Amino acid sequence: MLTDITLGQYFPGESLLHRMDARVKIVLLFFYVLGIFVFDNNICYAMNTLLALLLIRLSGISPRLVWKSIKPLWWILLMSFVIQLFSVPGETLASLWIFTLTWEGLMRGFVISLRLVLLIGVSSLLMLTTSPLMLTDALEALFKPLKKIGLPAHELSMMMTIALRFIPTLMEETDKILKAQKSRGSDIGDGNFLAKAKSMIPVLVPLFISAFRRADELAMAMEARCYHGSEGRTRMKIMRLHNADGLAAGIMSVYFICCGAVYFFC
């Protein structure tokens, strides 16, 4: 079901992750992702996995919701696993025509898939625990130093947040259109690849029309509220750092140092 996709959705709560400053969460996510790709060590992967599970526990978000954000990308995980499985040289486990399955390829495919699962899961956890408004303000604050080189920080952060916010809406709209077409006897998803592609035209046309209509309505609503970008804009909630943010940053620093020590000395 397309409506099961949780990417871009926000679930209110009172957990530690919900109360943390959005800027701190984005920066810590950056270092977490950096650690996943830099520290190529089995012990480090185990530590990253345990940290991800701990964050899910602290967030108060159901693991099923996090899994829903990973599930739609299963084909990317499978493709990455298969490519590594037959492309990494090493101890041969089986051979089929020109393809050779190796033990090293099996382990490398598992590692690559684990990296992607952790990356998607923790990134979705950021959006699940951060409201779109706070995410926009945090991105704008982090991009603010780039204004000196002409980067429109506010407009860029607003564009990214709106795009993420509209993903669930478009998925819901697509699901409704699919159900409407099937109720009229349309054979969507049947036949060969060409037939499937042609059957999607009755879905894509109303979906694009709906997306353009929503974009136009959003633009009119922003103009009606005298929206003029960041010029003269004030905020009802001022972002401030708290003790929990400093504690989280300290724990992540220690964790990053420990991963580095394990990687270089083990």
N, C-alpha and C positions, 0 to 999 in steps of 0.2 A: 504493500500500500504506500502510495506517495505521501499520504498524510502522516506516515510514521517517521518521516525525515524530520529530525529535530534541529538541523543546522539553521542558525539564526534566531532560534527561539530563546526566550528568557523566562526562567521560572523563579519567581520571587521567593525569598527565604530569609532566615535570620542566622544562617551559619557563619562561621569564621570567614569563609571565602566570599560570602555575600557582603560582609561588612568591610572587607579590605578595600583600599584605594585602587581604583581601576588602573591607574598609571603603574603602580607597583606590580599588579598582576600581569600586565603586558610585559614589563621588563623582566620579571621572573620567568614568564613563559618563554621569552627569547633565550634566556640563559639555559633553561631546561632543554629546549630544542637543540641549542648549541651543544650541550653535553651529550645528547643522544647521538649526534653525528660525529663528534670529535672523539669521545672516549669509546673506542671500539674494543671492548673487553667484556667477557661473559659476566664477570662479577658486576661491572658497571651496568650492564643491561638488566641484571637482576635487581640492582638498587633502583634503577629508573622505574622498573615495573612496580616495585613495592611503593615507591613514592607516588606513582600515579594512582595506585589503589588507595593509599592513605588520603590523597587529595579528594578522591571521590567520596570517601567516608566522611571527611571533614565538611564537604560541601552540602551534605544532606540530600543530594540528588540521587535518585534511584539509578543503580548501575544499568538497569534496562534502558533508561533514557540515553545514557552515554553509548551503549551498544547500538542503539538506533541510529546514532550519528555516524557510526563506523560501518554498519551493515550495508548501506547503499553503495559503498565503495569496495565491495568484496571482489569485484572483477579486477580492480587495480592491484589488490593484494595478491590475487591468484596469478595474474600476469607477471608481477614482479617475482613471485616465488618460482614460477615455471622457467622464466628467463635465467635466473640464477642457478636453477637446478641442472640445466643442461649446458651452461656456458662456462662454469668454473671448473678448471682442470683439477685432477686429484685422483684419489683412490676410486677405481671403477666399481660401482655396485651392480649396474645393469647396462646393456646396450640394446638399442633398437634402431636399425638402419644407420643413419648418420648421427643419431643422437646418443650421447653417453651420459648416464646418470652417475654422478660422483658423490661421495660422502661429504666432501668439502662444499659442493654445490648445494646439497641438502641443508647443511648447517648455515650456509650463507643466505639461502632463500628464507630460512626461518628468521634469521637476524634482520634481514631487510623488511620482511613482513611485520616483525615485532616493532621495528622503528616506525613504520607507517601507522600501525595501530596506536602506539603511544602518542605520536604526533597528532593524529586526528582526535583521539580521545581527550587529551589534555587541552587542545585548542578548543574543542567543543565545550569543555567544562568552563572555559573562560566566558564564552557567550551565554552559557546556561545560567551563570551566576552574576552576570553583569548586565544591567539594563542598557538598551540602545543609547539613551541619552548620556549616561555616564561613560559609555564606550566612546562616543563621539567626543566628549570633552577631554577624555584621557588621550585619545589620538591627537587631538588638536594641541594639547599641552606638550606632547612628546615631539610633534612636528614643528612646534613654534620656533626653535632655533634655526630651522631651515628657511624661515621667511626671509632671512638676510640674503639668500641666493635666489629669491623670487618664487619659492614654492608656496602655492596657496594652501596653507595648512588647514584652515577651517573648511574650505570647500572640498578638499580631498578627504578629510575625515568624515564630513557629512555624506559625501558620495559613497564611501565605503560602508558606512553604517546603514544607509538607506538600502543599498544593494543586499546586505546581509538580512535586513529586516523583511525585505520583500520575497526572499527565497521561500519561507513557509507559505506565504500568501499565494505565490505562483504555483507551488506544489499542490495546494488545496484546490486552486482553480483548475489545474490540469486534471486532477482526480475527478472533479465534478464533470468536466467536459467528456472525459473517457466514459464515465458512467452514463451520461446522456446519450453519447453516440452508440454505446452498446445496447441501451434500452430501445434504440431505433433500429436495431438489427445490423449494425455495422460490424464487419469482420475485422476488427482491429487486432493486430498481432498474429494473424493467421497467414499461412502461405510462406513463400520464400522471402529472401531479403528485399527484393524489389517490391513485392506485394506489400510487405510490412511498411516500407518507406512510403509508398503511395497511400496506404491506409492512414498514415499519420497526418496527412495534409488537412483533413477535416478537424483535427485536434489543434494543429499549430496555428491555423488561420484565426479561429476565435480566441486562442490564447494570446497571440500577438495583439489583437484588437483590444482585449481586456487589459493587457499590460500597458498599452499606450493610453487607454482611458484612465487607468489608475494614476499613471505618471502625470497626465494633464490635470486630474483632480488634485493631486498633491501639489503641483506647481501653483494652481489657483488658490489653494488653501494657504500656501506659504505667502503668496502675494497679498491675500486678504488680511493676513496678520502682520503686514509690513515687514516681511523678512528681507533683509539686505545683507546677508552674510554676517561676518564677524564685526562689521562696523557698528559701534555703539551697542553691542549686544551685552546684556548682563545675564547672570545665572542665579537661579533661585537657590541652588545648592552649591556651595563653594567646596571644592575638593581640598581636604586637609589630611595630612599624614597623622596616623595614630600609632600607639605603642605596638599594636598587632602588626602593622606594616613593617616597622623596624625589626620586630621579632622574626617575621617571615623572611625578610631580606637577610638577616643574620643567619638563620637556619639554612637558607639556600646557599649562602656564601660558604658555610662550613661543609655543606653537602657537595658543592662544586669542587672544593679543595680535596675532599675525601675521594671523590671520583677520579680526580687528577692524580692523586697519590697512588690509588689502586692501579690506574692505567699505566703509569710510568714505572712502578716498582713491582708489579705482579705479572 
